[in-house]
Amino acid sequence: EVSSDAIYAKIGQVILSIITDSKDPLFKKEEVVADDKTKFQVQPTDRLITEVADMVTMMTNSAFSKKPMLETPNPWSDDVLGGYKTNGLAISLPLVRQKPGFEVGTAGPIAINMINNLQEVALKVNPKIQDIATQCADKGISLDSFVVPNTRDTAYVRRIKSRKNVPTRASLAEATSLLNEEQFFLPWSFDSRGRVYPQASTLNTQSTDFGKSLVMFAEPGPFNKTAEKWLAIHIANCWGNGVDKRSLTERINWVKSAGTVLIKKIVTNPLAAIKYWNNEDNSSPSEPWQLIAAAYEWHACVISKVQTTTSI
């Protein structure tokens, strides 16, 4: 019979020989004499140290956060990099993202004109959503992808929530830093398929439900019958729960009836509405943060009539 300790020791020797006796090993064995006994230590080789250092450098160069711009981005052309003002100096962000192993087309004049127009659209932070999200963060209240650790959570749950909450907290931090700016802009580019994406990492109009709710147009438009129709449809779509599958007319009618009660509850006490949605026994919106933003807009334009324009 062989003891389990002896088996483990033999397995350890085999593993050690595999990782140290190859032609170009990542680790090396060194003899160390201690207490008149010769032992082996496993140390990283120069090759491993160099490779790790190169990897850290690469990750550091790639791990910067691309932010919204306070000025309009540089226009794109066939031969000039647009977008960020430092695009020609820093890590290159091309107009059309390349895909290794595939031939990627170029953008034509109509596409370039479109994306340059898109970059000139001025945006701003939605102050109501920024304020509500800040209160939720302070009080440990979660909603959808906005996951906040609280004092009742175990250490393990707090770690899980903290990891999940990185993107949303990054969006909130970005919004807070831009809260007092009258406007900001997003640089845009194409992916290898020709789809259009903002280059800003966190706060942008193609983010999560929470990220989208933080962004408004800096230049409002008139709240006319057309705006009222589409804002109502947007509210119904954000609520979901089958209402978003009805005809457009039925969605509008829902907002003007049952939806009005919901909107008033949200605007009167948004944190109470959020806590109610967090109860598993109650229906919750499919896009809660955008619903809150739209509810405030509808209340101001339709119910209280203190607003004649819309920025949603």
Disulfide bonds with the S-S distance in Angstrom:
none
